[in-house]
Amino acid sequence: MNRRELIAAIAAHTDAEAKTVDAVLRGFTDVVCATVAKGDPVVLTGFAKFAKIQTKARMGRNPATGEAIKIKASKKARITPLKGFKDIVLGAAPAPKLTKAAPAKAVTAKPVSKAPARTTAARTTPAKAPVARTRTTAAKAPATRATATKAATTRRAPAKSTTKR
């Protein structure tokens, strides 16, 4: 699911406008990024924990040679799924019921030409129909496969026995 599909699904589930959902989602990501960048963790109970992890410099070993090497200090972003999220994903708890979301393209589609606009209810083809591709390169001659013919069949000797008589 991409961002546009997520916005459409949330808008359908909460009966909110897509523009409002988009603004809230942008605000959410901005606040979480700014807070975690400062070093404070953000915890959404039952969903996920966003945190900035700092590791100290330490000594390690090269596994190939066994030589001692110095590992630099580093900073990493860590997102940890919490119990409620893991239970739903792994099937231990039932997933919440969602309402059907309208296709994302139908929400933002505007007719460009003066032709009458199609409604999504009248459409019978899927939103992303496969496109037939044709090659425009020069035609190649069909490859010919040489068939191997046996001139004479040879008879194999019977296998030698490994047991002693």
C-alpha positions as CSV (number, residue, x, y, z in Angstrom):
1,M,0.0,0.0,0.0
2,N,1.5,3.4,-1.0
3,R,0.7,6.8,0.5
4,R,-2.2,7.6,-1.8
5,E,-3.9,4.3,-1.1
6,L,-3.3,4.7,2.7
7,I,-4.9,8.2,2.6
8,A,-7.9,6.8,0.6
9,A,-8.3,3.9,3.0
10,I,-8.2,6.1,6.1
11,A,-10.6,8.6,4.6
12,A,-13.1,5.8,3.8
13,H,-12.7,4.2,7.2
14,T,-13.2,7.5,9.2
15,D,-15.6,9.3,6.8
16,A,-13.1,12.2,6.6
17,E,-12.0,14.1,3.5
18,A,-8.8,12.9,1.8
19,K,-7.3,16.4,2.1
20,T,-7.8,16.4,5.8
21,V,-6.3,12.9,6.2
22,D,-3.3,13.9,4.0
23,A,-2.7,17.0,6.2
24,V,-2.9,14.9,9.4
25,L,-0.6,12.2,8.0
26,R,2.0,14.8,6.9
27,G,1.8,16.5,10.4
28,F,2.2,13.1,12.1
29,T,5.4,12.3,10.1
30,D,6.8,15.8,10.6
31,V,6.3,15.7,14.4
32,V,7.6,12.1,14.8
33,C,10.7,12.9,12.7
34,A,11.5,16.1,14.6
35,T,10.9,14.5,18.0
36,V,13.1,11.5,17.3
37,A,15.8,13.7,15.7
38,K,16.1,15.5,19.1
39,G,16.6,12.2,20.8
40,D,13.2,11.7,22.4
41,P,11.4,8.4,21.6
42,V,7.8,8.4,20.4
43,V,5.7,5.5,21.6
44,L,2.3,4.7,20.1
45,T,0.9,2.2,22.6
46,G,0.0,-1.1,21.0
47,F,1.6,0.0,17.6
48,A,5.2,1.0,17.5
49,K,8.1,2.8,19.2
50,F,10.2,5.2,17.2
51,A,13.7,6.0,18.7
52,K,17.1,7.2,17.9
53,I,19.8,4.8,19.1
54,Q,23.4,5.8,19.8
55,T,26.1,3.3,20.1
56,K,29.5,3.9,21.7
57,A,32.9,3.2,20.0
58,R,34.1,-0.2,20.9
59,M,36.6,-2.9,20.0
60,G,35.6,-5.8,17.8
61,R,37.2,-8.6,15.8
62,N,37.5,-9.2,12.1
63,P,35.8,-12.6,11.7
64,A,38.1,-13.5,8.7
65,T,41.5,-12.8,10.3
66,G,40.6,-12.5,14.0
67,E,42.4,-9.2,14.1
68,A,41.2,-6.6,16.7
69,I,39.5,-3.6,15.0
70,K,38.0,-0.4,16.4
71,I,34.3,0.1,15.6
72,K,33.2,3.8,15.4
73,A,30.3,5.3,17.4
74,S,27.1,5.5,15.3
75,K,23.6,6.7,15.4
76,K,20.6,4.7,14.0
77,A,16.9,5.1,13.7
78,R,15.0,2.2,15.2
79,I,11.3,1.4,14.8
80,T,10.1,-1.4,17.1
81,P,6.7,-3.0,16.6
82,L,4.9,-3.4,19.9
83,K,2.8,-6.3,21.2
84,G,-0.6,-5.2,19.9
85,F,0.7,-4.8,16.3
86,K,2.6,-8.1,16.4
87,D,-0.4,-10.0,17.8
88,I,-2.6,-8.8,14.9
89,V,0.1,-9.4,12.2
90,L,1.0,-12.8,13.5
91,G,-2.7,-13.9,13.8
92,A,-2.9,-14.1,17.6
93,A,-5.6,-11.3,17.7
94,P,-8.2,-10.5,15.0
95,A,-7.5,-7.6,12.7
96,P,-9.8,-4.6,12.8
97,K,-12.6,-4.6,10.2
98,L,-12.2,-1.9,7.6
99,T,-14.7,-0.4,5.2
100,K,-13.9,-0.7,1.5
101,A,-11.8,2.2,0.3
102,A,-12.6,3.9,-3.0
103,P,-9.8,3.6,-5.6
104,A,-7.3,6.4,-5.1
105,K,-7.3,7.4,-8.7
106,A,-11.1,8.0,-8.7
107,V,-10.7,10.6,-5.8
108,T,-8.2,12.8,-7.7
109,A,-9.1,12.0,-11.3
110,K,-10.3,15.0,-13.4
111,P,-11.3,14.8,-17.0
112,V,-8.7,16.5,-19.3
113,S,-10.7,16.5,-22.5
114,K,-14.3,17.6,-23.1
115,A,-15.4,14.0,-23.3
116,P,-17.9,13.0,-20.7
117,A,-16.4,11.8,-17.5
118,R,-16.7,8.1,-16.6
119,T,-18.0,7.1,-13.2
120,T,-16.3,4.4,-11.2
121,A,-19.5,2.5,-10.8
122,A,-19.8,2.0,-14.6
123,R,-16.2,0.9,-14.9
124,T,-15.7,-2.8,-15.4
125,T,-12.0,-3.0,-15.9
126,P,-9.5,-3.1,-13.0
127,A,-7.8,0.1,-12.1
128,K,-4.4,-1.1,-13.3
129,A,-5.1,-3.1,-16.5
130,P,-2.1,-5.0,-17.9
131,V,-0.6,-3.3,-21.0
132,A,0.3,-5.5,-24.0
133,R,3.8,-4.8,-25.0
134,T,5.1,-5.3,-28.5
135,R,8.7,-5.3,-29.7
136,T,9.7,-2.9,-32.5
137,T,13.2,-4.4,-33.0
138,A,14.2,-6.0,-36.3
139,A,12.9,-9.5,-36.8
140,K,15.5,-12.1,-36.1
141,A,15.9,-15.3,-38.1
142,P,14.6,-18.3,-36.1
143,A,17.4,-20.2,-34.4
144,T,18.1,-23.6,-35.8
145,R,19.0,-26.4,-33.5
146,A,21.4,-29.0,-34.7
147,T,20.1,-32.4,-33.9
148,A,22.6,-35.0,-32.9
149,T,22.2,-38.4,-34.5
150,K,23.9,-41.5,-33.4
151,A,25.9,-43.1,-36.2
152,A,26.1,-46.4,-34.5
153,T,24.9,-47.6,-31.2
154,T,27.5,-49.2,-29.0
155,R,26.8,-51.8,-26.4
156,R,28.1,-51.3,-22.9
157,A,29.8,-54.0,-20.9
158,P,28.0,-55.1,-17.8
159,A,29.0,-53.4,-14.6
160,K,31.8,-55.1,-12.6
161,S,30.7,-56.6,-9.3
162,T,32.5,-55.4,-6.2
163,T,31.9,-58.6,-4.2
164,K,34.7,-61.2,-4.1
165,R,34.0,-64.8,-5.0
